């Protein structure tokens, strides 16, 4: 009896479709995750980043930010804005680190000079300071000598009182030996003025500033290039104009001693330089033959 042969089942050549289908499924899931990640609420991320930054700054871990970032919990800024601010601060910090050490030394020297100058002025004006006719304070631009109206001017007048000239002489004698620039600022209160000589507080504040500059130039020989005048009327008050005392504080002339020198002394140009030749030609009225 003949034995039957077993027939083999035909091979399935489509099993790769299972692996391919699994791969496609995983790839689809991967792209879904990417899409979901890209749709994260950017404002919530910005809120979280800002909260973390503020918390670390309050703990003293990082230095306080130089840029004022508004912390609004109801409407926090986008995360991209926070990143932009941080990038600017990081670049600024790198710039400060990369700056020359001589800059720091120069800044320290200026601070020392300002401190010495303030001490000299306080000693020279101790009487006027005690009477509250003069006050000194440090500002971002420099050292400010504030001359109150009741000690130096009559009401509504731009003429300096004769009895206040000795105080101005002492101020000028201290500042004359220095090269710092000076900005003279006139200020008033908010009470309107309208006289035969002054039609507004703008004119009064400006006239007082320029009168002080005239005294420094004519009586004390200050170089005009060191000086500048500004009149602010009632728009830069230091106290409330509601009270009599506040208005009295606002009526003032400020001598702002600037941090940086604002001019070059004549004669400091190196001899033999083109600038010297040009200067000599201008002074003599004849152009230098070497210049066009």
C-alpha positions in Angstrom: 0.0 0.0 0.0 1.4 3.3 -1.0 2.1 5.9 1.7 0.7 9.3 1.0 3.0 12.2 0.8 2.4 15.1 3.1 2.1 18.4 1.3 3.7 21.4 2.8 1.6 24.4 3.5 2.4 27.2 1.1 4.8 29.8 2.6 3.2 33.1 3.6 5.3 35.8 2.0 3.2 38.7 3.4 4.3 38.5 7.1 6.3 41.7 6.6 3.0 43.6 6.5 2.6 43.1 10.2 5.9 44.7 11.0 5.3 47.4 8.6 1.9 48.1 10.1 3.4 48.3 13.6 6.1 50.7 12.3 3.5 52.9 10.7 1.4 52.9 13.9 4.4 53.9 16.0 5.4 56.6 13.5 1.9 58.0 13.6 2.0 58.1 17.4 5.3 59.8 17.3 4.0 62.6 15.1 0.9 63.0 17.2 3.1 63.5 20.3 5.2 66.1 18.3 2.0 67.9 17.3 0.7 67.9 20.8 4.0 69.3 22.1 3.9 72.1 19.7 0.5 73.2 20.8 1.4 73.8 24.5 0.1 77.0 25.8 3.0 79.4 25.4 1.6 81.8 27.9 1.4 79.2 30.6 5.0 78.2 29.9 6.0 81.9 30.1 4.2 82.2 33.4 6.0 79.2 34.8 9.4 80.5 33.6 8.8 83.9 35.0 7.6 82.5 38.4 10.8 80.4 38.6 13.0 83.3 37.8 11.4 85.6 40.4 11.6 82.8 43.0 15.3 82.2 42.4 16.0 86.0 42.5 14.2 86.4 45.8 16.2 83.5 47.2 19.4 85.2 46.1 20.5 82.4 43.9 20.7 84.6 40.8 21.2 88.4 40.7 18.2 90.6 40.3 17.2 91.2 36.8 18.1 94.6 35.4 15.1 94.5 33.1 11.7 95.1 34.7 9.6 92.2 33.8 5.9 92.7 34.7 4.5 89.8 36.6 0.9 89.6 35.6 -0.6 86.3 36.6 -3.8 87.0 34.7 -2.1 87.8 31.5 1.5 86.4 31.6 3.8 87.2 28.7 4.6 84.5 26.1 7.6 82.2 26.8 9.3 83.6 23.7 9.3 87.1 25.2 10.8 85.8 28.4 13.5 84.1 26.4 14.2 87.3 24.4 14.6 89.3 27.6 16.9 86.7 29.1 19.1 86.7 26.0 19.4 90.4 26.1 20.5 90.4 29.7 22.9 87.5 29.1 24.5 89.4 26.3 24.7 92.5 28.4 26.3 90.6 31.2 28.9 89.1 28.9 29.6 92.6 27.6 30.2 93.8 31.1 32.5 90.9 31.8 34.4 91.4 28.6 34.9 95.1 29.2 38.3 96.4 30.0 39.4 96.5 33.7 40.4 100.1 33.2 36.7 101.0 32.8 36.0 99.8 36.3 39.1 101.6 37.7 37.9 104.8 36.0 34.5 104.4 37.4 35.9 103.9 40.9 38.1 107.0 40.5 35.1 109.1 39.5 33.1 107.9 42.5 36.0 108.8 44.8 36.3 112.3 43.2 32.5 112.9 43.6 32.7 111.8 47.2 35.6 114.2 47.9 33.8 117.0 46.0 30.6 116.5 48.0 32.6 116.6 51.3 34.3 119.9 50.3 30.9 121.4 49.3 29.2 120.3 52.5 32.0 121.9 54.5 32.0 125.1 52.5 28.2 125.4 52.6 27.5 124.1 56.1 25.8 127.4 57.1 23.4 127.5 54.1 22.7 123.8 54.5 21.8 124.3 58.1 19.4 127.1 57.0 18.0 124.7 54.3 18.9 127.2 51.6 21.1 124.6 50.0 20.9 120.9 49.7 23.1 118.3 48.1 22.2 114.9 46.8 23.5 112.3 44.3 21.7 111.7 41.0 22.2 109.4 38.1 23.8 112.2 36.2 26.1 113.4 39.0 26.1 115.5 42.1 23.3 118.0 42.5 23.6 121.3 44.4 20.1 122.6 44.9 19.7 126.3 45.6 16.3 127.2 47.1 14.6 130.3 45.8 14.1 131.9 49.2 17.9 131.9 49.8 19.0 133.1 46.3 16.1 134.9 44.4 13.2 137.1 45.2 9.8 135.8 44.2 9.2 136.1 40.5 12.7 137.5 39.9 15.7 136.1 38.1 18.3 138.4 39.8 20.5 136.7 42.4 20.2 138.3 45.8 23.4 140.2 46.8 23.6 138.5 50.1 23.7 135.1 48.4 26.8 135.9 46.3 29.3 134.7 48.9 27.8 131.3 48.8 28.0 131.2 45.0 31.7 132.4 45.3 32.5 129.4 47.5 30.8 127.0 45.1 32.6 128.5 42.2 36.0 128.4 43.9 35.6 124.6 44.5 34.3 123.9 41.0 36.7 126.1 39.1 39.7 123.8 39.7 37.9 120.9 38.1 37.0 120.0 34.6 33.5 118.4 35.2 30.7 119.7 33.1 27.9 121.7 34.8 24.2 121.8 33.9 22.2 124.6 35.5 18.5 123.7 35.8 15.8 126.2 36.7 12.6 124.9 38.4 9.4 126.6 39.7 6.2 125.6 41.4 2.9 125.3 39.6 1.6 128.8 40.5 1.2 130.7 37.2 3.3 133.9 36.8 2.6 136.8 34.4 4.5 140.0 35.0 6.1 142.7 32.8 9.3 140.6 32.7 8.1 137.0 33.0 5.1 135.8 31.1 5.3 132.2 32.3 7.2 129.8 34.5 9.1 128.6 31.5 10.7 132.0 31.1 11.4 132.4 34.9 13.1 129.0 35.2 15.2 129.6 32.1 16.1 133.1 33.1 17.3 132.0 36.5 19.5 129.2 35.0 21.1 131.6 32.5 21.6 134.2 35.1 23.7 131.8 37.2 25.6 130.8 34.1 26.3 134.5 33.4 27.8 134.9 36.9 30.0 131.8 36.5 31.4 133.0 33.2 31.7 136.8 33.9 32.7 136.8 37.6 34.5 133.5 37.9 36.0 132.8 34.5 34.3 129.5 33.8 34.8 128.2 30.3 31.4 128.4 28.5 31.9 124.9 27.0 31.6 123.5 30.5 28.1 125.0 31.0 24.6 124.3 29.8 21.3 125.8 30.9 17.8 124.2 31.1 14.5 125.5 32.3 11.9 123.0 33.4 9.2 125.3 34.8 6.9 123.3 37.2 7.2 120.0 35.4 10.1 118.4 37.4 8.9 118.8 41.0 10.6 117.2 43.9 7.7 117.7 46.3 3.9 118.1 46.2 2.7 121.5 45.0 -0.4 121.1 47.2 1.4 122.4 50.3 3.3 125.7 50.9 6.3 123.7 52.0 6.3 121.5 48.9 6.0 124.5 46.5 8.9 126.2 48.3 11.1 123.1 47.7 10.1 123.0 44.0 11.2 126.7 43.5 14.9 126.1 43.1 18.0 126.2 40.8 20.0 123.0 40.5 23.7 122.9 39.7 24.2 119.4 38.3 27.9 118.4 38.5 28.1 115.8 35.7 30.0 112.6 36.1 31.9 113.1 32.8 34.0 116.0 31.7 32.2 117.9 28.9 35.0 119.8 27.4 38.7 119.9 26.6 40.8 122.7 28.0 42.4 124.9 25.4 46.0 124.3 24.8 45.9 120.6 25.7 46.4 119.5 22.0 49.8 117.9 21.5 52.3 120.3 19.9 53.1 119.6 16.3 49.8 117.8 15.6 47.5 118.8 12.8 45.0 120.0 15.3 47.5 122.3 16.8 48.4 123.7 13.4 44.8 124.2 12.5 44.1 125.9 15.8 47.1 128.3 15.4 45.9 129.1 11.9 42.4 130.0 13.2 43.8 132.1 16.0 46.1 134.1 13.7 43.5 134.4 11.0 45.7 132.7 8.5 45.0 129.2 7.3 47.9 126.7 7.8 49.8 126.2 4.5 49.7 122.4 5.1 45.9 122.3 5.3 43.6 122.4 2.3 
